[in-house]
Amino acid sequence: MGRKNFTRIIEENKAMTIEDFKQKALELDKNDKLAPFRNQFEIGEEIYLDGNSLGRLPKKTIEISTNLIKNQWGKRLIRSWNEHWIELPNKVAAKIAQIVGARPDEIFVGDSTSINFYKLAFAAISLQNNRSKIITDSLNFPTDIYVLQGLIEQHFKNHSLSIIKSNDEISISDEAIEQALDENTALLTLSHVVFKSAYQYNMQKINNLAHKKGALVLWDLSHSAGAVPVNLNESDADMAVGCTYKYLNGGPGAPAFLYVRRDLQEKLLNPIWAWFSHEKPFDFTLDYKAINDVQRFATGTPSVLSLAAIEAGLDIMLEAGMEGLREKSIAQSNFLIEIVINLLEPLGFTIASPLNVNERGSHISIQHQEGYKINRAMIEPIDGSPSIIPDFRPPNNIRLGIAPLYNTFEEIFQTIVRIKKIVETKEFERFGDEKLTVV
Ligand SMILES: *Cc1c(COP(=O)(O)O)cnc(C)c1O
């Protein structure tokens, strides 16, 4: 669905009043089969459209974490390692594997996304040591680019980083990627869904283009896992990393995951040689020997408290099913775009996400020259209306994250009407340009 289709819908809806949009939202909520899942989360007074940065707290997580702290840690102490904890990373990995279309023995859970990215990028560049080009794009999340810059500065001094630019700051064509790839390319690394515009690459197509030139591909799934269907095996993916605290609702700073295709596992070596990736960590021998499976990407002791907190969110997601969630996310984002075009474009907003749903993840960026202040006014209302929490990405993107597990159509409707009011009444003018530490 591109701009033309939206234009047609809007032509047909010219007579749609705000009240009509509200009725439409209520109707869509009434027919939403996934609506009951909202009850499985802690829900406050606010409208939360930031599930793409920090997902909501599943109620069950409170129970699991409390039990773990009080009983497993408090009473059973170190005995809990054998009773519960040593198997926990694999149990969580198997659930993530289902969500990203991989085999359980292809996923490692632990460390942060940045660290996992470092380990895999290092390993891939080392494996492809007769090639010196690394490719990424200007829409990628900065941490990935910083890691690559650091690797080149510190370890791979003869390598070069090629950053493909976006013409519109929204998307990058497959052709641009194809042109950048050559026989000297060691590694291509991209965010599958990019963090600002939500542009979504065609994973399979990009993998095929890279493989034709003999390049390896490392995907960052932080804005994809739990947001869009991902099928790493079917798409012939080599490597991936991703976050669990965004759409997977794992909690602040929850352990990340990484994926390595089975036949690549033996060839890639973790640059951090630590005991949890040793063949026999509890033999305490003095010589390092990496284990021969995905566990070779482990480092130290698993973060048990935060690992345990991931599981409930994954269970909810598996129960709801990614296909149904995607269907709802598409319906909600299309509804959002439709109201934005009707009510906000006349006020100077533009949509900075792809209108074609096949090229889009589960958040929508809208831009306004007063974007930062409008975002602050949404969060801190003075007229008694509920606080609405989006997030802001410079220079002027307000990101509206849609998490179909708990967001309603009515929340989307209310958000757009509230933004309209903030701009019309110039309520945003009470804020200055100084930014909060976490925007
Ligand atoms: C959120 C995000 C990260 C976060 O990395 P951390 O190491 O968890 O801080 C990395 N990459 C992308 C694409 C992200 O969206």
The ligand as an SDF file (V2000), in Angstrom:
LIG
                    3D

 15 15  0  0  0  0  0  0  0  0999 V2000
   18.3320   -0.7810   20.5610 C   0  0  0  0  0  0  0  0  0  0  0  0
   19.3480   -1.1920   19.5660 C   0  0  0  0  0  0  0  0  0  0  0  0
   20.6130   -1.6170   19.9680 C   0  0  0  0  0  0  0  0  0  0  0  0
   20.9720   -1.5770   21.4340 C   0  0  0  0  0  0  0  0  0  0  0  0
   22.1920   -2.1060   21.7420 O   0  0  0  0  0  0  0  0  0  0  0  0
   22.5550   -2.3300   23.2880 P   0  0  0  0  0  0  0  0  0  0  0  0
   23.8760   -2.9370   23.2550 O   0  0  0  0  0  0  0  0  0  0  0  0
   21.4940   -3.1770   23.8870 O   0  0  0  0  0  0  0  0  0  0  0  0
   22.5410   -0.9990   23.9620 O   0  0  0  0  0  0  0  0  0  0  0  0
   21.4970   -2.0580   19.0140 C   0  0  0  0  0  0  0  0  0  0  0  0
   21.1530   -2.0510   17.6950 N   0  0  0  0  0  0  0  0  0  0  0  0
   19.9470   -1.6200   17.2750 C   0  0  0  0  0  0  0  0  0  0  0  0
   19.5970   -1.6380   15.8300 C   0  0  0  0  0  0  0  0  0  0  0  0
   19.0110   -1.1600   18.1990 C   0  0  0  0  0  0  0  0  0  0  0  0
   17.8260   -0.7320   17.8030 O   0  0  0  0  0  0  0  0  0  0  0  0
  1  2  1  0
  2  3  1  0
  2 14  2  0
  3  4  1  0
  3 10  2  0
  4  5  1  0
  5  6  1  0
  6  7  2  0
  6  8  1  0
  6  9  1  0
 10 11  1  0
 11 12  2  0
 12 13  1  0
 12 14  1  0
 14 15  1  0
M  END
$$$$
